[in-house]
Amino acid sequence: MVELLVCIDVEDLERGIEFYARGFGLALGPRRGAGWVELSGARVPVMLIANPAGSRPSAAIAAIRHYGRHWTPVHLDFVVADLTAAVARLRALGATHEGDIEVRAWNSIAYMADPWGNGFDLIQLPPSV
């Protein structure tokens, strides 16, 4: 079986721990080094990795990290029980809510970004029938 880790670059590790632990109810797990910590409580471990703005993600490319809002086709969807409460909690911790909550037949969704510009969605599923 393949093991999957979700790794999120943050500029400030302690603030990242506060945001993701308090915002999503994740628990602080092992510290893997000075700038790397595991958070548990999701069905997949969430790893926060401290990397400064302006650093290169790979020696093979010229791009540099920035923490302004950015988009990637690979993103996180967090399933929550109360979408309105989750949006409020995360905004209080520094998240940006982009637009309004969208209510659709199969779910309700809030488009968000963490304090480092990493986009994620909050999803509330309808009750099972």
C-alpha angles and dihedrals in degrees: 000000000000117000116220126203123189108216121193122188113222128175095218114040097195092049088047090054091050093047098047098034097046095032097051103019093249120157126232109253133179121331107232094194141325092300104027130074135169121226118199135196099080122092087255125039114257113215121198114203121191111223124162122239110261095034120123118247091211136011087229096065134053096220118113131209119259129176099213114114110293136173132226129176088230110068143147126262113196114200111218133181096221113032097186093051092046092051091050093047093050094044088054087055093052105274122141119229109211112208127326130318107273117218114205133169093257100037148338117248139194118194110219143169128208121231089273096055096258108146122224137161130230112215128194112192121212118250114279114258 
